[in-house]
């Protein structure tokens, strides 16, 4: 009787699980990938030349979503996402130690998307710089306000804003910051706390990622109440009906954080002609 009861319990457990055998196997493979420290090289071809960006990192940093099969430690992809644990690369703190270990899928993870830049016109190899995205996709933006040698644009519809900064002595590459300003009429919206950033990499490639306010950072990773954090400062500025154009320190915070990500990618990659 006890034997049949055990069998019944096992059967019920299988029914409650609800996953197919194929799903279980896939989840097992994904788990193994997220723990795999074997270094691999992902090759991303340029769209305007024969160059390829070769990124070398442990397999776990690319996650389970590579489209093609890894052969002899190499795989070619049209684009790739480098995974990393939050709050690394959200500016506070920049946890360099976390980048030496596989991201823990049971904890918050974000990613840096790396891909080739598209030429200005289809069928050409023309890439223009100095406000790269504004030049290439100017039809998406409408000037909102301009002062202090800065300009703020409406980005698409719904009040989303964008600001651009050229490569300079303090800015290692063209950068585009896309954000939803805080709206008191929609105070519970999570979108203002997630700021999109894009940047040029090695002329023919680009990368993008999301910066999170302290609303998404917890415990020891959360800034102290009196500690300045550029993403929180952006939210606070629009809570007071201010403008990013009057606070260059906030823009510099995003630029300095972007420089760290830029350096991180270059430290783990090279251009192959």
N, C-alpha and C positions, 0 to 999 in steps of 0.2 A: 504493500500500500504506500509506504513511504517513498519507494522507488518511483511509482507512477506520479506521486505528488511532486517529486523533484522534476520529473520530465515535464509535467504540466506547467510548473513555475518557469522553467527554461523556455518553453514554447510561448508563454505569455510575455516573457521578457523580450523575446524576438519580435512579437507582434507590436509591443509597445514601442520598440526601437523605430520601426517604420522605415528604416533605410534599406535600400536594395543592396545586394552584395557588391555590385559595381560601385555604388556610392561609398560603401565602407572601404573598399580597396583604394578609391581615389583619395579619401580623407587620410588613409594611412600613408599613401605616397606623399601627399602634401605635408604631413607631419614630418616625414623623413627629410624632405627638401628643406623645411624650415630649421632643421638641426644639422644640415650638411655644411661642414666648414671647408670642403674642398674648393680651392680657387678655380674659377672659370673665367673666360674672357668673352664678353658680349661685344660683337662687332656691329656698329650702326653705320650704314652707308650714307654718304652725303647725297643730296639731291642736285648738287650743282657741279660736282667734280667726281673723280675716282677715289677720293679720300674716304677713309673709314675711321670712326672713333672707336677705339678699343678700350673697353672698361673692364678691369680685372678686380674681382672681389670674391669672397666666399660665396658659394652657391646660394646659401640661405638669404643673402641680401637681395636676391632677385625674385624671391618668392616662387610660387608654383605656376605663374602665368606666362612663362616663356612660350612662344608659339611654336618654336622649332626645337629639334632634338640637339642636345649637346653632344658633340663628337670630338674626341681627343681634347677635351677641355675648352672647346670653342663653339660658339653658336652665333649665327647672324640674325639680327632682328631689325625690323623697321624702326622700332622705338623700344624703350625699356623703362621700368620703374625700379629705382633703388630704394629698398625699404629701410626704415630706421625707427627706433622707438621714440615716442614723445617723452619729454619735450625737446629732445635734441633738434637743433635747427629751428626752434621757435624763438630763439633769441635768449631765453632765460630758462635754466642755464644751458650753456652749450656743453653737453656732456660728452667729452671726447672719449672717455672710457667706454661708454655704451656702444660706440662705433667699432669696438674691437670684438664684439660678441654678436651672435645671431639674434635678431629681433625675437622677442618672446610673443608668440601669437595670442597668449592669454592676457596681454597687456596692450594699451593703446599704441598703435603703429601708424605711421604716415609714410609718405614716399616722395621721392624726387623723380619726376618724369623727364627723361632725356630723349631727344629726338632731333632729326635734321631740320634746319630752317627751310621754309619754302621760298622759292624765288619770287620776285615781285610780279613777274608775268609768267604764265604757264608756257613752257617750251623754251625758256631762257635760263641763264645762269646768273642773273643779276640779283645780288643781295646788297641792300643799302643799310647804312648804319647811322647812328645819331638819331635817337628815338626810332629805332628799327621798326617797332610794331605800328607806330603812328604813321610812318612813311608807307609801310606795306599795306596797312589795313585802315587807312585814314577815314574811309567811308563809315566805319563803326563808331566814330567819336565826334562829339560836338563840344566846342569850347564852352565851359561854364564860367570860369573866372581866371584872371591872370594878374600876378603881381610878385614882387620879390624874386624876379627872374625865374619864376615857376608858373606852370599852367595846369589847371585841373579841368578834366573833360568828363562829360556824360558818356558812359560806356553802355551802349545798347539801350534797353528800356527799363523803367521801374526805378530810376534814381541811382543806379549803380554808377560809381565814379572811378576814374583812372588817372594816374599820374605817371610821367615818364622821366627818366634821368639818363643822360648820355654817359658813355664811358669817359672817365676823367682821372685825375691824379688820385682821388679818394674812392672812385667807383671803378672797379676792375672790368665791368662790361655794361652795355646798355641794359637797363632794367625797366620793367613795366609792373606797376602795382595796381591791382584791380580790387575794389572793395565796396561793400554796402555801408553807407554811413548809418550810425545809430538813428533810429526813428522812435520817438517817444510813443507814437501811436501804434507801434508794433514792437514793444519793448521785449517781448519774449522770443523774438526771432533769433535763431542761432547764426544767421548769415553775417551780421557785422563782426562776429567773433572769429570768422574764418576769412583771412585775407589772402587772395591769390597773388603770387609773385612769379614773374617770368624773366629770364635773362639770356643773353647771348653767350655762347661758349665756343671758343676757338673758331670764330668767324662763321663757320658753316653749320653749327649746331646750336641748340638751345636747351634750356632746362626750366622746369616749373615746379612749384611746390606750394604748400599752404602754411601760412603762419597763424598760430592760434593765440587768442588772448588767454589771460590767466583763468578765465571761466572753464577752460578745458584742461588746465594744469592742476594737479592735486598734490597734497602732502608736501614733502620736502621740495618738490619741483615748483611749488607755487610761490610767486614773489611775496615778500613781506609787505604789509600794508603801506609802509613808507618808502618802498623801493620802486624806483622809476622803471617802467618797462614800455618800450615804444608801441607795442600793439595795444596795450591798455590805454596809453596816452591818446592813441587815435580814436578809440571809443569815447574817452572822456571829452575830447575836443568837440565832437559832434553832439554830445549830451548837453554841452553849453552853447550849442548853435554856433560853434566856431568853424574854422576852416583849416585844413591841413597846410594851406599855403602860408599861414601865419606861424607855423611851427616847424621850421626846417630841421630841428633836432629830431623830430619823429621820422622824417624822411631819411636822415642820416642813420638812424637806428636800423631801418630796413636795409639800407645800403651796406652797412657794416656786417649785418647778418648774412646778406647775400654774398658778400666777399668770402665769408667763411665757407659757405656751401660751394662756391666757385672753386676755392682752393682744394676742398675735399675731393671734388670730382677730378680735378687735374692731377692730384696726388695719386689717384688710382686709375689713370687712363693715359692714353697717348694717341697721336694721330698716325695712321698708317697710310702712306701714299700708294 
